[in-house]
Amino acid sequence: MAQLLLSGERAAALGLGNRRESADPAQPVLLATADWLDEKAVRSLADPATDFSRGPMGPLTPLRLEEPQDAAAAIALSRLGGLLPALWVIQEAAAQQVTAPDVLAAERRSTVALAARARLPIDGLEADSQITVFRAEEDGSEHAAVIIGAPGGRPPIVRLHSECLTGDVFGSLKCDCGPQLRTALRLIAEAGGGVLLYLRDEGRGIGLANKIRAYQLQDRGLDTVDANRRLGFADDVRDYSLAAAMLRALGLAEVRLLTNNPLKVQGLEAAGIRVVERIAHHMPANPHNADYLAVKRKRSGHLP
């Protein structure tokens, strides 16, 4: 019978935070085996879809981690695969393919390779534009840079836009992503040129399926932050070292950043890109996203 490894955030959502072995949300939690802990029970513990309808489960007994770095690497690997941060731990001898530091370093996705480039006429924009696709060497994910016009003599306007299928493509009113994307392209063109990075960080980095799971939790009354935590993730798991690598590949070391999110400014500067100016990027609220925008300001620290 296997043990169960959960992210610290998910363990906290399950009410285990009062135990010494699971008191740190940043550290994975190992649960002891039990007769009742079968595949169905494990799925229920890992996926919060039934949190509000199932009865109590347990007892759950956290254990001391013998190899905390290996446990952190295993959870990181599940997240890199777009999976829920929960794993069976099976004690079997196996050839070691990668080390824990290898996996943890891969989360940062700090190196990119140019994959393709082409002209890209964009509806509503008169300026010439092109799209350049980069591939992250650590995990193979592909990210795009839309280059508009030709800014001259000063750092260009840059927008870091995280992929949002529901907002960008389907026009979801639950967020402001679609309007932010279209407005950013227009503002960059009006300024004479710049770059929009389209980053494959759906759902603040937790992936499309997990984002829709978070939507289900929001329908039950949780806000964006609490929904992500209940799923077992941090509030925002995005890392901007890859965005910095893309900008460096484009020959940019200084930018004027179009954002309300201080973490984007901090992330770029920590990765060596100088942000010489922050330009606010606010969209009008609607009845469906007013609370979401308020949470971004109050709990996620977005700037006015």
C-alpha positions, 0 to 999 in steps of 0.5 A: 500500500502506497503513501500519499504526497500532497502539496503543503497548500492542499494539506492546509486546505484539508485542515492538516495545518495544525500538525507539526509535519504539515504546518508549512504550506510551502513544504509537501506533506506525506500521509501515512497509508491506511486501509481506507485510502484507496484510489477513490479516496485519494482522488477525493483528497487531491481534487477539491471538487467534492470538498463541499459535498462529501463527508469527513475523511480520515484519520489522516496522519502526516509523517516526517519527510525523510527527503524533503527536497525530493518531495518538493521536486516530485510535487514540482514535476506534477505541476510541470505536467499540468497535474494536481499536486498529489502523488502516490509514493511507491517504494521500489528501486528504479534507475534515477533519471533526474535529480531533485535539483534538476526538477526544481531548477526546471520550474524556473524555465530560464532558457529559451530557443528561437523556434519560428518567426513570421509576419502577423498582420493584426486586425485593427493595427496599422503598424507592421507586426510579427510573431516570434515563437520561443521554446523553453528548453527545460520543459518544451513549452512554447511561448510567443512574442508579438513585435509591433512597429519599431520603437526608436530611441527609448525602451519599448512598451512591453506587456507580459500577458498570460494565456487565458483561453476563456477570456482571450478566445471565448470572451469570458466576463469572469476576468479582464484578460481579453480586454487587457490583451486587445487594449495592450496591442492597441496601446503598443501600436499607438506608442510607435511599437513594442512587444507583447509576450504571450506566455503559456501560463494559463490560470496564473500558472496552474493550467487550464483544467485546474483553472476551470476547477478553480472556477467551480470553487468560485461558484461555491463562494471562494475568491480567486486566491482561496480557490487556488489554495484549495486546489493545492497551489499558491496564489500565483505560481507564475515565474517571469524568468522565462519572460526575461529570457525571451526579452534578452533573446530579442535584444531588450535589456530595458522596458516600460512595462504595461502592468498593474502587477508588482510581481511582474516588475519584481520578476523581470528585474530579478532576472536582469531586465530593467523596468524603467517605467510602469504603465498602469493597465486598468480595464472597466469592471462588469457585474461578473468580474467586479469581485475578481478585480477587487480581490486582485487589488486587496489580496494580490497587491495589484497597483492602482 
